[in-house]
């Protein structure tokens, strides 16, 4: 758990404003930036979904957005939070040299092209995880359980018709049913490396979208599927937006611990 109060907010804001891609400016003038939209823009299974099939706005995410990295490399990079050059871990080591450390989540989208690219979104738990809750089961479960539950929503907010047509409106998938995932669990972090190149259709869609990245705004959300009534309504773990990303601005990084 991250410390509460002003120290927590100061640390989170410092990390959020770091990185090679800036946080979205309040006046809306930035391109090549990232942000975290409100969860209400995403539709998830509502409390009566199994009888009505109704989806509802997701509401506030469980996790607080912490940062975003746009990375390029000659080889596929995994275990990003174990990488010796990872800025999030460096910030934690500097800010919390002793005592309890914040619990970090990282979703690492590994994107294959002529060079390898990574879209990495970071989140932090600011509330205790309730023992026995769905999120607790997800953290403690095996890879089969995680592969059957982790879901992703992708929404093209702005972009050419051909990309919107290919990806669709708020496209939802159970990630582990479509793509190869590697889960890394440590005392103070959870990371999932999602290999977009592991599925031929996903790889083709990314390569199509990549040609338009400098004019593309996309929202991506992660959440755990609710399969019983007591696990509803579904809630987002976290979500992020990237806008007009320039491939040339991606931070060079080579394989480390991963």
N, C-alpha and C positions, 0 to 999 in steps of 0.2 A: 504493500500500500504506500502511495505517495503521502508525504506529510501534508497536513491540512493547513489552511489559512494562507496568509500572504506569501510565505516562502514557497508553497506549492504553486500558486498562481505565477509568481515571478519566474520560477524555474520552467514551467510549461511554456510561458510566453517567450522566454528566451530561446527555447528549442524550436518552437513553432516559427519564429522569425529567422531562423538560421537556414542553412542549406543553399544549394545553388539555384533553386527555383523559388522566387519570392512568394510570400503569402499574398493572396489577392488584395488589391488596394480598395479601400472603402469607396473611392470615387469611380471605380470600375474602369480605369484607364490602362491597367496592366494587361499585357499578353504574356505568354510564357510564364504562367503562374499556377498556383494551386489554392484550393479552399476546401471547406467542409460544409456542404449544404445542409439545411435542416432536414431531419428524417421524414417529415410529413410529406415530402415530395415522392417518397417511395411507398408503394402499396404492399402490404404483407397480410398474412392470414389473420382475420379478426377473431374475436372470442367465440363466435358461433360458426366458424368456417366449415366445420364438418357437417353441419345441417343446412347452411345457407350458401356455402361457397363464396361468402362475402369477404373481400379484402378491404383493409382500412389503412389510412395514413399511419406510418410507422411511429411517429412521435419522436421524442428525444432519444438519441443513441445511448447505449449503456456506457460506452467508453468515450473518453474525451480525446479529440484530435490532438496529436502531438507533433506531427511533422510529415514531410514528404520528401523523397529523394528520387531524382531522375538520373539514372546511371547508365553508362555504356562500358563495354568490356570486350576483350577478344574471346573470352570463354564465358560460359554460363556461370553466374555467381549465385550461390546458395548460402544458407546460414548467415544472412547479412548481419544479424546482431552479434555474431561471433567474429565478424571480420575485424582485423586489427585497426582498420581505418574508419570503422563505423562511428559517426559523430554522436549518435544517441548514447551509445555506451560510454563514449568519452565524456559526454555531458553528465551522465550519471556518476561516473567515477570522480569527476571534479566537484559535483554538487553534494554527493553523498559518500564521502570517503569512509565513513563508519556508520553503523546503525542500519535501520531498515531502509530498503531501497524501493522505489516505485516499481510496480509490475507493468511491464511494457508488452504490447501486442504489435506484431509486424506482419503485414500481408505483402508478400514479395511476388509480384507478377513478373515472371521471367519471359521476355519477349524476344523471339528469334528473328534475326534479319542478317544482312551482310555482317553487321556487328551485333553483338548481343546487347539488349537493353533491359533495364529493370525499372518498373514503376513500384516504388516501395512506400506504403502508407503506414504510419506509426500512430498508435493510440495508447492511452494510459488508463488504468483502472483507478478511479478516484473514490470508489465505495467498496466496502468489503464484499467478497463473493460469498453468497449464502451456501452453506454446506448442503449438498444434495440437490441444488438448483440445476437447471439445464446447463447453464454455463459452467458450473462446477463439474458436472458429468462430462462435458465436452473436454475440459482441460485434463481430467483424470482418465478419460476413456482411451481405448486403443484406436489405431488408425482406421480400422473398419468402421467403428462408430463415427469418427470424425468425417470420414469420406461419405458416409450416408446422411450427414446432417448439415455440413457447412454449405451455405447457399450464397450466391452472388447475384446482384442485380446490376445490369449495365444499361445506361440510358444516354443516348446521344442528344445532348442539349442543343448543340449547334454544329453543323457540318453539312457536307454535300449530300444530296439525295441518295447517291449510290451507297454511302456508308450507312445512313439511317435505314435504308431498305435491307441491307445485309444483316445488320445487328438487330433491328426492330426496336419497338418502344418498350422500355423497361423489361428487357430480356432477362429471364430468371433461369438459373441452372443450379443443380446440386453439383458443386465443383468437383468433388471426388468421383462422380459418375462419368465425368467428361474429360478431366485433365489429371495428369499425375501430380500428386501433392506429397510434399515431405513436411512433416511436423517436427518442430524442434521445441522441446519443453525444458526450461531451466527454472531455478528457484525464483528468478525475478523477470522472466520473460517467456512469452509464447510466440512462435513464428511459424507461419506456413509459407512454404515456397511452392508457387503454383506455376507449373511448366506449360505455358500456352502452346509451345511447340510440340507437345505430346499428342495433340489431336489434329488431324489433317485439316478439318474444317475450321477449327479455331485458329490454326496457323495461317490459313488462307485469309480469314477475316482480318486478322491483325495486319498482315502485309498490305491488304487493301487499305485499311484505315491509316497505316503508317504514312502512306503517300500524302495524306491530308492532315497530318498532325499539327502543322502550323496554323491550320484554320479550324481545328476541331476542339469542341468542348464536350467532355464526357463526365458523367457521374457514375461512381461505382460504390455499391454498398455490400457489406458482408453481414450475415446473420445466421442463426442456427434454426434449422427447420423444426417447427412444432408438429409432433405426430400424434399427440393426444390432447384432449380438451384442456387438461390442466397445464399444458405447455403453451397455451394460447392466451392472449394474442402474441404473435411473434414480435420480437424487438430487434432492432438493428444493434449489432456490436459497434459498428462505426461506418462512416462513409466519407468519401473524398471526391473532389472535382479537380480535374486538370484542364487547362485551357491554353490552346495555341502553343503547344510545346515545340520548341526548336530542337531537333536532334543534335545540332552542333553544341547546344548548351548542356547536354547531358554530361555529368561528372565522370571523368575517366577513373576506372577502378579495375584492378586485376584480382583474380581469385586469391583468397586468403585461407581462413580456416575452413570455408566451405569448399 
